[in-house]
Amino acid sequence: MPATLAHTMLAPDTRRDVLTDCFTLIDQQMAGLSGVSGTAVKLAFKTVNTFLPGHVYHMVEVLLPDMVAQLEPFWADFATSGGSEFGDYLAKRGDEAAQALLTVTDDRATGSGRPTVIKAYKAVRGGAAKHVRSALPQVGDLVMKYAA
């Protein structure tokens, strides 16, 4: 039986590298944002980083296990489908994959006691699925780097 994503991506010897790649992916996605919704996301990101320096990166560490768990069924289906690129697979299931990943941040935001973070999250949540969908090919590449 193939190893689970959690087993491969969250293992002590790979977790730090996965996190570093996640941070790089976030930075790349932020740099590529444009338009009204992109500006809103950049402003929210800047607001959170101004009031809580390092918070976004800390949250990536906290959320990674739940994100990996949300990706697990997609990975299992991909593995049995015989596909070659997980990023393409995720992109073809963009709405479903984006919503699965956003349930993690939605749950976290709901339980947060930080009004500044909640306000910033709510300001960008409406357009979040679009931004997550656009990142899915890179998310898939990141997963394949460690799990394939």
C-alpha positions as CSV (number, residue, x, y, z in Angstrom):
1,M,0.0,0.0,0.0
2,P,1.4,3.4,-0.9
3,A,2.3,5.8,1.8
4,T,-0.2,8.5,2.7
5,L,0.6,12.1,2.0
6,A,0.7,12.8,5.7
7,H,3.3,10.1,6.1
8,T,5.6,11.5,3.4
9,M,5.0,15.2,3.6
10,L,4.8,15.6,7.4
11,A,7.7,13.2,8.2
12,P,10.3,14.8,10.4
13,D,13.0,14.6,7.7
14,T,10.8,16.3,5.0
15,R,8.4,18.6,6.9
16,R,10.8,21.6,7.1
17,D,11.5,21.4,3.4
18,V,7.8,21.1,2.6
19,L,7.2,24.2,4.8
20,T,9.9,26.1,3.0
21,D,8.4,25.3,-0.3
22,C,5.0,26.3,0.9
23,F,6.3,29.7,2.0
24,T,8.0,30.1,-1.4
25,L,4.7,29.2,-3.1
26,I,2.8,31.8,-1.1
27,D,5.4,34.5,-1.9
28,Q,5.1,33.6,-5.6
29,Q,1.4,33.7,-5.5
30,M,1.3,37.0,-3.8
31,A,3.7,38.5,-6.3
32,G,1.5,37.4,-9.1
33,L,-1.7,38.9,-7.8
34,S,-3.3,41.8,-9.7
35,G,-6.6,43.5,-10.1
36,V,-9.1,44.5,-7.4
37,S,-9.2,41.1,-5.6
38,G,-5.5,40.7,-5.9
39,T,-5.0,44.1,-4.3
40,A,-7.4,43.1,-1.5
41,V,-5.5,39.9,-0.8
42,K,-2.1,41.8,-0.8
43,L,-3.6,44.4,1.6
44,A,-4.9,41.7,3.9
45,F,-1.6,39.9,3.8
46,K,0.3,43.1,4.6
47,T,-2.2,43.9,7.4
48,V,-1.7,40.6,9.1
49,N,2.0,40.7,8.7
50,T,2.1,44.3,10.1
51,F,0.0,43.5,13.2
52,L,1.3,39.9,13.7
53,P,4.7,39.5,12.1
54,G,5.3,35.9,11.2
55,H,1.7,34.9,11.7
56,V,1.1,33.8,8.2
57,Y,4.1,31.5,8.2
58,H,3.2,30.2,11.7
59,M,-0.3,29.4,10.4
60,V,1.2,27.5,7.4
61,E,2.9,25.3,10.0
62,V,-0.3,24.9,12.0
63,L,-2.6,24.3,9.0
64,L,-0.3,22.0,6.9
65,P,-1.5,18.8,8.5
66,D,-5.1,19.7,7.8
67,M,-4.3,20.8,4.3
68,V,-2.5,17.6,3.6
69,A,-5.5,15.7,5.0
70,Q,-7.8,17.6,2.6
71,L,-5.6,16.7,-0.3
72,E,-5.3,13.0,0.7
73,P,-8.5,11.8,-1.1
74,F,-7.5,13.7,-4.2
75,W,-4.1,12.1,-4.1
76,A,-5.5,8.6,-3.6
77,D,-7.9,9.1,-6.6
78,F,-5.0,10.5,-8.7
79,A,-2.8,7.6,-7.8
80,T,-5.4,5.1,-9.0
81,S,-6.3,7.1,-12.1
82,G,-2.8,6.7,-13.7
83,G,-2.3,10.4,-14.2
84,S,1.2,11.8,-14.5
85,E,0.8,15.4,-13.1
86,F,-1.0,16.0,-9.8
87,G,-1.2,19.7,-10.5
88,D,-3.2,19.0,-13.7
89,Y,-5.4,16.6,-11.8
90,L,-6.1,19.3,-9.1
91,A,-6.7,22.0,-11.7
92,K,-9.3,19.8,-13.4
93,R,-11.1,19.5,-10.1
94,G,-10.5,23.1,-9.3
95,D,-13.7,24.1,-7.5
96,E,-13.8,20.9,-5.5
97,A,-10.1,21.0,-4.5
98,A,-10.2,24.8,-3.7
99,Q,-13.3,24.4,-1.5
100,A,-11.7,21.4,0.3
101,L,-8.6,23.5,1.1
102,L,-10.6,26.5,2.1
103,T,-12.5,24.5,4.7
104,V,-9.3,24.4,6.7
105,T,-8.9,28.2,6.7
106,D,-12.6,28.8,7.2
107,D,-12.6,26.5,10.3
108,R,-9.5,28.2,11.6
109,A,-10.8,31.7,11.1
110,T,-14.1,30.8,12.8
111,G,-12.2,29.6,15.8
112,S,-9.8,32.5,15.9
113,G,-10.0,35.0,18.7
114,R,-8.0,37.7,16.7
115,P,-10.4,40.3,15.4
116,T,-7.7,41.8,13.0
117,V,-7.1,38.5,11.4
118,I,-10.8,37.6,11.2
119,K,-11.6,40.9,9.6
120,A,-8.7,40.6,7.1
121,Y,-9.8,37.0,6.3
122,K,-13.4,38.0,5.8
123,A,-12.4,40.8,3.5
124,V,-10.7,38.3,1.0
125,R,-12.7,35.1,1.5
126,G,-15.2,35.9,-1.2
127,G,-12.5,35.8,-3.9
128,A,-10.3,33.2,-2.2
129,A,-11.5,30.2,-4.2
130,K,-10.4,31.9,-7.4
131,H,-6.9,32.5,-6.0
132,V,-6.7,28.9,-4.6
133,R,-7.8,27.5,-8.0
134,S,-5.1,29.4,-9.8
135,A,-2.4,28.0,-7.4
136,L,-3.6,24.4,-7.7
137,P,-1.1,23.4,-10.4
138,Q,1.8,24.6,-8.2
139,V,0.3,22.9,-5.1
140,G,0.2,19.7,-7.1
141,D,3.8,20.1,-8.2
142,L,4.8,20.7,-4.6
143,V,2.9,17.6,-3.4
144,M,4.5,15.5,-6.2
145,K,8.0,16.7,-5.3
146,Y,7.6,14.9,-1.9
147,A,5.0,12.2,-2.4
148,A,5.7,10.7,-5.8
